[in-house]
Amino acid sequence: MEIILQPQAKIPEKLTLMSNFIRIPGKEVEGMSRGIPRIGLLTDRIDYNYQKKILSGIMDMCDRHGMDFLCYSGGPLGSPYEYEDQRNIIFDLVGEQILDGIILLSGSLSNFITQEEYSRFYKRFLYLPMVSIAVDLPGVPSVLIDNRKGFTDLITHLIKEHHCTNIGFIKGPDANPDANIRHEVFLQVLKDHGIPVNPEYIAFGDFRTASGIAAAEYLMKKGHIDFSHLTSMHDGFSAGTLNVLKRRGMQIEKGPNTYNDLQAIVASNDNMAIGAMEAMAIRNILVPYDIIVTGFDNQEETEFTSPPLTTVDQPLYEQGAAAVELMAALLAGKSPKGPVMLQSTLLLRESCGCNRSYHELTITSGKGKDSDFPKELLESGFMKDSTALLGISRINFLSDKLKDLFDCFLTEIRELKSRYFILSLNVLLEQEYHLKGSLITWKNLLMKMYERSAANINDEMSASFAGELLKTGMLCIEETAKRQQAYERMQIEFQLAELRVIVQNISACMTIDELCSAVSIEFRKFGIDTFLLLSYATDGKSRFLTGFKGEQDFEIPEDRCIFDSRSLMPEGIIDNLGLLSFDIKPLFSGKDQLGFIIFNLDRSRFFFYETLRAQVSDALKSINLFRDREEAEAELEKALRALKKSHKKFKRLSIIDELTKLNNRRGFSGLVEAYFKLAVRRNEEFSLFYFDLDGLKKINDTYGHKEGDNAICLAAGILKKTFRHSDILGRLGGDEFAALCDRIGSGEVDPVVKRLIVEMDKVNASSSKPYKISLSYGIAVHTQSIPFASVEDMMVKADSDLYEQRKKRNGIQD
């Protein structure tokens, strides 16, 4: 049986079961090793508005009932965006060692994968009680929102009130059930009104703003919107005005470019709708005059877009709260039947052409007599409205004050005298100001207050006074909101300035100790209460690096710093932290998994947490690279010492050419093979030169072998002066020589060749010999992009290069 919850209703009593197992300090409850429930949320992000609203409901309900809460912030499964899927390693830390139950934010986790793939994912955790949000999973209690009614009302409103018949639709990800339901509703409502579906008017997105921009560009093209004529006039009307008149059924002879075929764009979520409006703004297309745009979700920023976005409200806060109550039922041994179903609601704003501003109120007299004023009924209705707007947690706190406010409003309307209503409102607004609540919501609340009472006002004077009282209240809200926004802007600017300092100080860290010290100091300054930094050690194990709670640092003995990763922290810490409310984020850079980081959950810092996570990840990556480099340099130094030692040993084994005192073939090969392995392991570039002494046979035949030996020694001397002490030289036999150049890449061989030519010219200029010393050469360069498998392959390449060089010289003979 399906449980239906209206958005303004509280959680049903039969699901409020916390008293059955609420924690008693120092006591243990059967089935829970710690005596209290500890709940984990698996989500993709927490810094997006959709997730933040649900998370707020979960946090408030956990806090209300004294439950521990751990948020595992991963990423959307199977994300096509580079490296985003790397975030999901955090889900490997989920385990029964620390959790009693799991809540899945299934709606956003499964956007990019099939139902089968998501099934494989969540079944990994079925050994724990589980609740799903936004997706109905077989055998798993779920909290759903009925998208159909709100979305049906939205599209019906566009058709009936705005006379839209050509409506574009931006669909969400194919794998997302909610996106598919909204698509089905769109097609069905058009069918019910006899409007044919134009396949070209359906575009596809992924719930992100950028995809909304791309989809809107596609729809504008298919909708034959001529950007260059949108400001044209026809019979005294602008193009935008003509579109409005057309939608309202007025017959106007269609002139050139007077209105567009596409009349509205309905997006499957607010992000894509905002993207569509951005695309319109770029093209100087006016919303709603040239085209209507609507969304779905009622994200916070939709009230601040220009124009404010018509959307469908989802009771996301209540959805999160209901998920905790379902988990409570499971942990109490109950078996909830069917999903909890919440209702979505249409919110009309200016982006569809509807303006419900209080400045344009029409004051009308109601029916009935003053004695019939049904105060209790009106108050009950107003409190339901307030619950829907403010959420269960805020209503529990403000219930009595809101009733007093409404009572003042009704009393002053009757008496036509202002006394305490504005004062009471200002007191409530100041509370919301300091608690950083949404003051815009209070404008909607006052509108509901007015609407509930206006229909029962029985004379013009009372109606006019109610309107003036409402407008005064609205002005109070606007003034307080301006102060709040200015203050919050200043706070954000201050926090961003602090964040820049933190980023600079963390970036400068060269060692783990420096990083641990920096984050402990800087994060405390930033107002973070609890923090832990942990790195991966071996398979399934992690290492504690640093952490603090308040002013107290966690001091962990060395023998306890390595722990089971699923325990999240060394033994003894978590059970001494009091009531838990933590965000657990992965530390990664590119494809490198580094560890994880834990913050206390603070709603005002969700965005900054993600920035800090990324910065700590980059710092850890840099520190690891620097450490690897130092270790590699130490290894290289050790290898060079070994090479020198081996060099002496090779000398003792007659590896030196007696004539030139260079390495002979065996000595050269041994040294080069050792160097080759080390350089390849370090990803270093190096070069191999292969030389032939030109005309040696002619010198031997003409002047004798003794003079031929002299020519060989002169060539060896030229090579010694050309190459560095760190390079490896050898005479391979007869007139063949070779040289390996340490860390000389393809862009650095030319200076070596120039030195060779200079040294040959010097010898020939100062020599009285009847012949010239000339060396032909070939080069092979080992790089990361063109590596060689062995020294032998390099020798073959250098020999081939030498042969090609000699052919070009045309005339040099052995």
Disulfide bonds with the S-S distance in Angstrom:
none
